[in-house]
Amino acid sequence: MKHNLATDRPPRELLSRLIDEFGLDAVLSSRSPAYKERNLGARKLTKNEAIDLILEDPNLMRRPLVLTKNRALLGYDAQEYDKLR
């Protein structure tokens, strides 16, 4: 199932779980123009600040986000995607 994160934003609870599991640096897309425009690399964000920012602008989140019954994948990793097959 595919979702457009811009129009169907992930719930706060999911973002919180992803940050707990992967860490804030893995969830935020430091390559995105939105990240660079906000100069977020110069700031130390709290988990709640990061979640608020992602909900405001989903382009700050690393994509794609793939959720299965047993795991979550953030960003594209060909080897990890092959393991899903």
Summary of the structure (lengths in Angstrom):
residues: 85
radius of gyration: 12.8
end to end distance: 15.0
largest distance: 38.9
contacts: 194
relative contact order: 0.18
helix: 49%
strand: 9%
